[in-house]
């Protein structure tokens, strides 16, 4: 399943900052599809966390963002319009930034891509 998530409300950075990420629930990977005013790695791994789903950076597996309340394994979700709080870690020493996430789209019929989506695929 492909889940498209919109992250916004990074008011501490810029009121117009946003990021759109794509989550592959089967592979447990995510990729950055668009962004402005906020920096995220290009892709990484997803991991279940006590508060929801953590997005880990591809290069060093550090937690870059937590989508609080997003359970990728739930039988009744995720669903379009589902939303919650996000905690972005802007830097190793910086305090997390509060934001919001919202599921924009769920696509259960994603065909195999012609080329690999992630840098770690051969």
KEGUPA-405778 format. One record per residue: residue in three letters; x, y, z of N, C-alpha, C in turn. Coordinates in steps of 0.05 Angstrom, whole numbers, padded with zeros to 5 digits, always signed. Layout:
residues N
AlaXYZXYZXYZ;...
***
This chain:
residues 122
Unk+00017-00023+00000+00000+00000+00000+00018+00025+00000;Unk+00009+00045-00014+00024+00070-00015+00007+00091+00000;Unk+00020+00105+00019+00007+00125+00035+00021+00152+00030;Unk+00007+00172+00022+00019+00199+00018+00011+00216+00042;Unk+00031+00227+00055+00027+00242+00080+00037+00271+00075;Unk+00021+00290+00083+00028+00319+00082+00036+00328+00110;Unk+00060+00339+00113+00069+00350+00138+00069+00380+00136;Unk+00058+00394+00156+00058+00423+00155+00056+00435+00183;Unk+00052+00460+00184+00051+00476+00210+00078+00477+00224;Unk+00100+00479+00208+00126+00483+00220+00130+00512+00226;Unk+00113+00524+00242+00112+00553+00246+00139+00563+00257;Unk+00153+00546+00272+00179+00555+00283+00199+00561+00262;Unk+00197+00547+00239+00215+00551+00216+00205+00572+00197;Unk+00180+00568+00187+00168+00585+00167+00139+00577+00166;Unk+00120+00596+00167+00092+00588+00167+00083+00574+00142;Unk+00098+00576+00120+00090+00563+00095+00106+00537+00090;Unk+00122+00529+00110+00139+00505+00106+00121+00480+00105;Unk+00129+00461+00088+00114+00436+00086+00132+00414+00075;Unk+00124+00389+00077+00137+00367+00064+00115+00346+00057;Unk+00119+00333+00035+00101+00312+00027+00118+00287+00025;Unk+00109+00266+00039+00124+00241+00039+00107+00218+00029;Unk+00119+00199+00018+00106+00175+00008+00116+00152+00025;Unk+00098+00136+00035+00105+00113+00052+00096+00087+00038;Unk+00115+00069+00035+00110+00042+00025+00106+00024+00049;Unk+00081+00017+00055+00076+00002+00080+00086-00027+00080;Unk+00090-00038+00056+00100-00065+00054+00130-00066+00058;Unk+00145-00048+00046+00174-00046+00048+00183-00032+00073;Unk+00164-00017+00086+00171-00001+00109+00192+00020+00102;Unk+00189+00033+00079+00207+00055+00071+00190+00079+00064;Unk+00203+00102+00065+00190+00127+00058+00208+00143+00040;Unk+00196+00161+00024+00212+00179+00007+00199+00207+00008;Unk+00216+00227+00005+00207+00255+00005+00198+00261-00024;Unk+00174+00270-00027+00163+00275-00054+00163+00305-00060;Unk+00163+00322-00040+00164+00351-00043+00168+00364-00017;Unk+00179+00388-00017+00183+00402+00008+00191+00431+00002;Unk+00186+00448+00022+00194+00476+00020+00197+00487+00049;Unk+00218+00499+00055+00222+00511+00081+00229+00492+00104;Unk+00230+00466+00098+00237+00446+00118+00255+00425+00103;Unk+00275+00416+00116+00294+00397+00104+00290+00369+00116;Unk+00286+00350+00098+00284+00321+00105+00303+00306+00087;Unk+00314+00283+00095+00329+00267+00077+00311+00258+00053;Unk+00324+00249+00032+00308+00241+00008+00292+00216+00013;Unk+00301+00198+00030+00286+00173+00037+00297+00161+00062;Unk+00284+00140+00071+00293+00125+00094+00274+00102+00101;Unk+00277+00092+00125+00261+00069+00135+00240+00080+00154;Unk+00218+00065+00156+00197+00070+00175+00199+00050+00198;Unk+00194+00059+00222+00195+00041+00245+00172+00047+00264;Unk+00160+00027+00274+00139+00031+00294+00152+00042+00320;Unk+00139+00061+00332+00148+00073+00357+00125+00072+00377;Unk+00131+00075+00402+00109+00074+00422+00087+00095+00417;Unk+00094+00118+00404+00074+00138+00399+00063+00139+00371;Unk+00074+00122+00353+00064+00122+00325+00084+00110+00306;Unk+00092+00126+00286+00111+00117+00266+00135+00136+00265;Unk+00159+00125+00266+00183+00141+00264+00194+00139+00236;Unk+00203+00162+00225+00217+00162+00199+00246+00164+00205;Unk+00261+00144+00195+00290+00143+00200+00305+00151+00175;Unk+00327+00165+00178+00343+00174+00156+00357+00150+00142;Unk+00360+00152+00116+00372+00130+00101+00402+00126+00107;Unk+00416+00148+00112+00445+00145+00114+00454+00136+00142;Unk+00441+00144+00163+00450+00136+00190+00429+00126+00209;Unk+00405+00121+00198+00382+00110+00214+00374+00127+00238;Unk+00381+00153+00238+00372+00170+00260+00343+00177+00256;Unk+00329+00181+00278+00300+00188+00277+00298+00217+00269;Unk+00286+00222+00245+00283+00250+00236+00256+00261+00242;Unk+00236+00244+00244+00209+00254+00249+00192+00231+00260;Unk+00174+00238+00279+00155+00219+00289+00127+00229+00282;Unk+00111+00211+00270+00084+00217+00263+00067+00204+00285;Unk+00060+00220+00305+00046+00210+00329+00018+00200+00322;Unk+00012+00176+00330-00014+00164+00325-00017+00150+00299;Unk+00002+00151+00281+00000+00138+00255+00010+00109+00259;Unk-00009+00090+00257-00003+00061+00259-00006+00048+00232;Unk+00017+00042+00219+00017+00031+00192+00006+00002+00192;Unk+00006-00011+00215-00004-00038+00216-00032-00041+00226;Unk-00046-00020+00231-00073-00021+00242-00092-00033+00221;Unk-00111-00050+00230-00130-00062+00212-00150-00041+00201;Unk-00154-00020+00215-00174+00001+00207-00160+00026+00197;Unk-00136+00025+00189-00122+00049+00180-00096+00042+00168;Unk-00080+00061+00159-00088+00089+00159-00110+00094+00138;Unk-00123+00117+00140-00144+00124+00122-00141+00153+00114;Unk-00152+00160+00090-00150+00187+00079-00163+00207+00099;Unk-00149+00228+00105-00159+00248+00123-00150+00244+00152;Unk-00139+00221+00158-00128+00216+00185-00106+00236+00190;Unk-00105+00246+00215-00085+00267+00221-00075+00264+00250;Unk-00053+00279+00255-00042+00278+00282-00019+00297+00284;Unk-00005+00296+00307+00018+00313+00312+00043+00300+00301;Unk+00062+00317+00292+00088+00308+00282+00110+00321+00299;Unk+00132+00307+00303+00155+00318+00317+00179+00315+00299;Unk+00189+00338+00289+00212+00338+00271+00237+00344+00286;Unk+00257+00328+00282+00283+00333+00295+00300+00347+00275;Unk+00303+00373+00278+00317+00390+00259+00348+00386+00260;Unk+00358+00378+00282+00387+00374+00285+00392+00357+00310;Unk+00417+00348+00312+00423+00330+00335+00420+00345+00362;Unk+00426+00370+00363+00425+00384+00389+00400+00402+00391;Unk+00385+00405+00369+00362+00422+00370+00338+00408+00382;Unk+00321+00422+00395+00296+00411+00406+00277+00404+00382;Unk+00261+00383+00385+00243+00376+00363+00223+00398+00357;Unk+00216+00401+00332+00196+00421+00323+00169+00407+00322;Unk+00149+00421+00332+00121+00411+00330+00109+00418+00304;Unk+00094+00399+00293+00080+00403+00267+00056+00385+00267;Unk+00044+00382+00243+00020+00365+00240+00025+00348+00215;Unk+00012+00324+00215+00012+00307+00191-00017+00301+00184;Unk-00021+00296+00158-00048+00288+00148-00045+00269+00125;Unk-00059+00247+00126-00058+00228+00103-00074+00240+00080;Unk-00060+00245+00058-00073+00257+00034-00085+00235+00016;Unk-00072+00213+00014-00080+00193-00006-00072+00165+00003;Unk-00088+00145-00002-00082+00117+00002-00085+00104-00025;Unk-00065+00090-00034-00066+00075-00060-00059+00046-00054;Unk-00078+00029-00055-00074+00000-00050-00066-00015-00075;Unk-00066-00003-00098-00060-00016-00123-00036-00004-00137;Unk-00013-00005-00123+00011+00007-00135+00026-00014-00151;Unk+00030-00009-00177+00044-00028-00194+00074-00027-00187;Unk+00088-00048-00195+00117-00049-00191+00130-00027-00209;Unk+00148-00011-00198+00160+00010-00214+00180-00002-00235;Unk+00184+00013-00256+00203+00005-00276+00231+00005-00265;Unk+00238+00025-00249+00264+00027-00236+00260+00027-00206;Unk+00281+00019-00191+00279+00019-00162+00273+00046-00151;Unk+00258+00048-00129+00251+00073-00117+00271+00083-00097;Unk+00287+00065-00085+00304+00072-00063+00333+00065-00071;Unk+00352+00081-00060+00380+00077-00067+00391+00051-00058;Unk+00379+00037-00039+00390+00012-00029+00380-00012-00045;Unk+00364-00008-00065+00354-00030-00082+00372-00034-00105;Unk+00377-00059-00111+00395-00066-00134+00380-00066-00160;
***
